């Protein structure tokens, strides 16, 4: 199992961030890898995600994400990735009206040979996502 805690300080108010991260269709618009998120008919807060993991290869993968949220916490449980289980958890801490610290917990259980590559890709996508947040909220 691979685990890491990433910490980001973003110049955005907490409440809109929590709203963005809890609505996976909107979150998908700014995520660097996700091309589409569609809520499933069978379960509320469960989404079918389509992702293009490599810009230079014309392949897409699909998996499911279930969103759980509480006051300042959002968790994505990712399923249907072959031989893997992924959990991404965000905790939002407000510094002041304009600044939020986001703690991102990544946990990957996998028997894939390339799990280290996948884990690095997850970290890189989180870095890109967090860097894009100020621009998203300036719209």
VEXKESE-306394 format. One record per residue (C-alpha): residue number from 1; x, y, z. Coordinates in nm, 2 decimals. Last residue first. Layout:
N
NUM	X	Y	Z
...
REM end
This chain:
139
139	-1.39	3.34	-1.37
138	-1.14	3.42	-1.10
137	-1.24	3.11	-0.91
136	-1.10	2.88	-1.18
135	-0.77	3.07	-1.19
134	-0.72	3.03	-0.82
133	-0.79	2.66	-0.85
132	-0.55	2.57	-1.13
131	-0.25	2.52	-0.90
130	-0.44	2.28	-0.69
129	-0.53	2.07	-0.99
128	-0.18	2.07	-1.12
127	-0.04	1.95	-0.79
126	-0.32	1.69	-0.76
125	-0.24	1.56	-1.11
124	0.13	1.53	-1.02
123	0.05	1.33	-0.71
122	-0.18	1.09	-0.89
121	0.08	1.05	-1.17
120	0.34	0.96	-0.91
119	0.11	0.70	-0.77
118	0.04	0.55	-1.11
117	0.41	0.52	-1.18
116	0.47	0.36	-0.84
115	0.18	0.12	-0.92
114	0.34	0.00	-1.24
113	0.36	-0.37	-1.16
112	-0.01	-0.36	-1.05
111	-0.09	-0.53	-0.72
110	-0.25	-0.22	-0.59
109	-0.37	-0.05	-0.27
108	-0.34	0.33	-0.32
107	-0.41	0.59	-0.05
106	-0.39	0.96	-0.12
105	-0.47	1.21	0.16
104	-0.50	1.57	0.04
103	-0.49	1.84	0.30
102	-0.63	2.16	0.17
101	-0.55	2.49	0.34
100	-0.79	2.77	0.26
99	-0.73	3.14	0.21
98	-0.97	3.42	0.13
97	-1.21	3.44	0.43
96	-0.93	3.34	0.67
95	-0.73	3.04	0.74
94	-1.00	2.78	0.66
93	-0.91	2.42	0.68
92	-1.04	2.18	0.41
91	-0.98	1.81	0.44
90	-0.96	1.61	0.11
89	-0.96	1.23	0.09
88	-0.86	1.03	-0.22
87	-0.91	0.65	-0.19
86	-0.78	0.41	-0.45
85	-0.83	0.03	-0.48
84	-0.63	-0.15	-0.75
83	-0.61	-0.48	-0.94
82	-0.80	-0.33	-1.24
81	-0.95	0.01	-1.16
80	-1.32	-0.07	-1.10
79	-1.34	0.14	-0.78
78	-1.24	0.48	-0.66
77	-1.36	0.60	-0.32
76	-1.36	0.97	-0.32
75	-1.37	1.15	0.02
74	-1.47	1.50	0.11
73	-1.42	1.67	0.44
72	-1.51	2.01	0.59
71	-1.87	1.94	0.70
70	-1.91	1.59	0.58
69	-1.88	1.44	0.23
68	-1.88	1.10	0.06
67	-1.83	1.07	-0.31
66	-1.83	0.74	-0.49
65	-1.60	0.71	-0.79
64	-1.63	0.46	-1.07
63	-1.39	0.37	-1.34
62	-1.33	0.43	-1.71
61	-1.01	0.44	-1.91
60	-0.92	0.64	-2.22
59	-0.67	0.57	-2.50
58	-0.53	0.79	-2.77
57	-0.18	0.81	-2.63
56	0.02	1.14	-2.61
55	-0.20	1.30	-2.35
54	-0.17	1.00	-2.12
53	-0.42	0.91	-1.85
52	-0.73	1.01	-2.05
51	-1.00	0.97	-1.79
50	-1.37	0.87	-1.80
49	-1.54	0.87	-1.46
48	-1.87	0.70	-1.39
47	-2.01	0.87	-1.08
46	-2.17	0.76	-0.75
45	-2.31	1.03	-0.53
44	-2.67	0.89	-0.58
43	-2.68	0.53	-0.69
42	-2.84	0.34	-0.97
41	-2.86	0.61	-1.23
40	-2.49	0.68	-1.23
39	-2.37	1.04	-1.22
38	-2.15	1.12	-1.52
37	-1.79	1.25	-1.50
36	-1.60	1.33	-1.82
35	-1.24	1.41	-1.94
34	-1.06	1.36	-1.61
33	-0.68	1.39	-1.63
32	-0.61	1.76	-1.55
31	-0.90	1.80	-1.31
30	-1.07	2.14	-1.38
29	-1.39	2.02	-1.56
28	-1.40	1.70	-1.35
27	-1.46	1.90	-1.03
26	-1.78	2.04	-1.19
25	-1.92	1.69	-1.26
24	-1.78	1.57	-0.93
23	-1.99	1.81	-0.72
22	-1.83	1.77	-0.37
21	-1.50	1.92	-0.48
20	-1.66	2.23	-0.62
19	-1.89	2.29	-0.32
18	-1.60	2.24	-0.08
17	-1.40	2.49	-0.27
16	-1.69	2.74	-0.27
15	-1.71	2.71	0.11
14	-1.34	2.74	0.18
13	-1.25	3.07	0.02
12	-0.97	3.07	-0.24
11	-0.60	3.17	-0.22
10	-0.48	2.81	-0.19
9	-0.25	2.65	0.06
8	-0.17	2.29	-0.03
7	-0.08	1.99	0.18
6	-0.01	1.65	0.05
5	-0.05	1.34	0.27
4	0.09	1.02	0.12
3	0.01	0.65	0.12
2	0.12	0.35	-0.09
1	0.00	0.00	0.00
REM end
